């Protein structure tokens, strides 16, 4: 399985189209969205091409390939225009590695979840990175619409053997190969 993981679309049609192109180019099996899908939120500017309804239509067209985590800017009404459900958080297991997925509004690199995990992946901060902390990986997929701290519009690609941070042109920013 190959998972493309992204976050913080904030209703940007332009960035959503680029993300779906990357999803197709990477030949990923699932697209995991870590929240803040349609709404820009009061602390963010309007992203380029702000059009939440059209973003919903694009995502609905691939709903069978989506796992969507609820972010702090997502609301119950967002599900009314979505053919998919927003969930609080998720755990997936790949190659005996426990991957915990959350938006990042409750947990982050400085406040880790208290459950067992090998890899913790979140968004919310709009700044992509991959770090080792002890024997565990902590990663942020960044934002595809509104990156911060001079980072690229980015996503993560997770396979059974690696975790890669890439920009929306699918250019490698950082990567880790997992050892057995």
Secondary structure as GFF3:
##gff-version 3
##sequence-region A 1 180
A	DSSP	beta_strand	3	6	.	.	.	ID=ss1
A	DSSP	alpha_helix	13	26	.	.	.	ID=ss2
A	DSSP	beta_strand	30	33	.	.	.	ID=ss3
A	DSSP	alpha_helix	52	60	.	.	.	ID=ss4
A	DSSP	three_ten_helix	63	65	.	.	.	ID=ss5
A	DSSP	beta_strand	66	69	.	.	.	ID=ss6
A	DSSP	three_ten_helix	76	81	.	.	.	ID=ss7
A	DSSP	beta_strand	86	87	.	.	.	ID=ss8
A	DSSP	beta_strand	90	94	.	.	.	ID=ss9
A	DSSP	beta_strand	97	101	.	.	.	ID=ss10
A	DSSP	beta_strand	119	122	.	.	.	ID=ss11
A	DSSP	beta_strand	129	133	.	.	.	ID=ss12
A	DSSP	beta_strand	136	140	.	.	.	ID=ss13
A	DSSP	beta_strand	154	158	.	.	.	ID=ss14
A	DSSP	beta_strand	162	167	.	.	.	ID=ss15
A	DSSP	beta_strand	172	177	.	.	.	ID=ss16
###
